[in-house]
Amino acid sequence: MSSVVATFTGLQVDIRPEDRCDFRHEESVQTHFEPAVGEDGSAYGVIVFGPDIFPGTGVLDPNSELSMKAAAAHELSHYHRWRDTTELPVGHLDEALTSLDAALRYARELSMHEIQQLIRDAVKRISLHRQELENESDGTGEG
């Protein structure tokens, strides 16, 4: 897990000292961002990462198609979108916008392949969002 910690640390160079985004590993969780409140009442971000931070073959998990570095950039973009109050309610559209944000925000730190992974992820999630909207409009309510 030291490579993941090093990756998060390296990508956080644009986070001001007065802002804060912590990260921790938990073996049995799906990688995600969550807001937290410190003892002094200040809000900060936490990225909790599990084994899915690494690429895999999980068809149901869109993150499995991202490299570890692209997944870390995606999660850090969740932090930035939360801090800037540009996040949307949890769902495919917010995930798509977060991947696009990561591709732009971390373009210098990511390889062209990783940027393409994030863009493909965004396209896939927009497609899933569209399917949900179609299911709602045709009355199936599935999504």
N, C-alpha and C positions, 0 to 999 in steps of 0.2 A: 504494500500500500504506500510505500515511501515514494514511488513514482507518481502516484495520484496526488499526494500532498505537495510534491515539488511542482507538479503541473498547476494546481490551484494557486500556489504561492506565486509562480511565475506569471500567471495571467492576471493577478490582482494589482499589477503595478499602477493601474489607473484609478484605484480606489483611494480616496483621500484618507489620511490618518483619523480624521474625526468621524468618518464613516466606518462601518465595520461589517465584514462578512466572514463569519467563521465557517469551518467545515470539520466534519467528523465522519468516521467510518462506523457503520453498523452492519454487521454481516447479514442480517435477516430483513433488510428494508430495500424498497425500490428507491433509487436515487431521486432526490427531490430538494426543492428550496422551501424554506419556511421562515416567516418572520418571527422574531423573538424580542423580548423586552428584558433589558439588563436590570441589575439590582438598583441602579441609579435612575431607572425609569426610561432610559434611552432605548429607542428601537434599533435593532440591528438584524442582519440576515444570517441564516445558517443554511449551509448546504450539507445535507446528510447523504452520504454515498454508500451504496452497497455494491455487490458483485456486478450489477448491471452497468456500472460505469465503464466496464470493458465491453468491446464488441462481442456479439453473440449471434445465435441463430434464432432467437425468439421472434416468431412471426407476429405475436400479439404486442410486442414491445418495440415501438419505433426507435427507441434509443439503441437497440441492439445493432443497428446499421451504422452507428457513429463510432469513430475512433474514440479512444479515451479522452484525448485532448479536445476533440470537437464536442463531446458530451460535457466536459468540464466548462468549455466556453458557453455552451447552451445554459447550463445551470447558473453560471455567473451572470449571464444576461437576464435570467429570472430575477436575480438580485437587483440589477440595474433598473429593470422595468418596474420592480416593486418600489425601489427608492425614488424613482422619477414619477411614480404614480401613473404609469402608462400600461400596467398590466390589465388584462381582461379577466372575467371570471374563468375559473378552471375549465379547460376544454381544449379541443383541437385547434381552434382559432388562436387562442393565446399561445399554445405551443408552437404553432406555425410562425407567428410573429416573433417569438423568442428565438427560434432558429435563424430567422432572417436577421434579427438584431445581432446575434452572435457572429454570423458570417460577415457582417459589416464592421462591427465593433472590434473583432479580433482578426481582421484580415491580414494584418502584419505578422501575427503570431502563428497563424494557421497555414498549412500547405494548401495549394489549390485543390487538391483532392479532398481535404477536410472541409473547405468552403463549399465544394460541390455536394458533399454529404449533407451538410446543413441545409442547403437549398433544396435538395431532393427530399429531405425530411419535411421541410415546410410545405412543399408541393403535396406530399402524401397526406399530411395533416389537414391541409385545405380540402383535399378530396374527401377525407373522412368527415369533415365538417359539412361539406356539401351533401354527402349521403345522409347525414343526420337531418338536415333541413328538408331534403326530399322525403324522407320517411315521415317526418312530422306533417308535411303538407298533404301526403297521400293517406294520412290517418293510421298508418301502421304503428307510429310512435316508437319504432325500434331505432336504435342508433348506436 
